[in-house]
């Protein structure tokens, strides 16, 4: 019997000693080949809503869904800043943990559902739904186009940024 190695979680193919769960979840992402089906930004009054629909092979996603949600949570948490009174709980050097993901994760109506509003002073406002048919919905509120940057990061796309030129301090290269 031949086994498609992409159908197995990365850790199932290794006889190495166990690694930290956070690292394993991130390692599982290497099997994904996310494609963007839809990306829509809307503004109503002062509220910016970003919705992205992604797709991947359902068989692969079945073993990598937790890793995808964890990675998007890491990126959302790292970008998130306090808003209003949430600043009193904000610590700049805080990090996202596996336990944070699981405390915001549900399985309902046949899909994994993740929603984080405010976490330790950070306004995340991030929703992720993963269906059994390989459809992933990522939505954010008042996060600008951060979701598109997170997906580009997970797809391995490089982002251009302006670097200071040595000696001139002008900020352009």
Steps between C-alpha positions, in 0.01 A plus 500: 500500500642834397447795735481860384743671741309829466202332669696433817578763760865599486568347841366160384788466255779563748681281746662804661437584866177697561516875459302775671134504388533858372784400269318188384189700410711742298691215333169347387439811287759387247250251356247772418465666161251775581326671213300822535150463357364836612628808681263781589546815708198702607453810713183594686522821703834462681508119488730325252409139425733270306378163373714245323398160367783252454509144377725199539478125447254375766709187565808711572306759698361224723844446654620863483193703604621554858837618370331747266282641775795519738718682242225751416451553874873566544498756219178665619622520861839641396334774291228579755517811714283629785190700433326710761526372856658171389838676522519431874538126425744541210857373529720571199714185536208258547459202267230267365480151650337174392270536801384838366398334175315217671312736733353676194434189288174310448378224274142571402277435201770285339773763503785625716417850624751737658415847628719730709374843600730655764783286637718640780442858391537440126209564264515194274146495354592194290269219386609182321262230377625180336251272324554133426493574128822703508351849525658741749335830592714764667335819622627798695341816632690828533829335406539666159638256243707305751330172406632529142855550635467197728386280213781628277745416779362146528522461122868594517462824307753769577389849579697802385597761753701820489843477661722788602792543264832484681625848575213714370226429758241596239290187543504407131715255312 
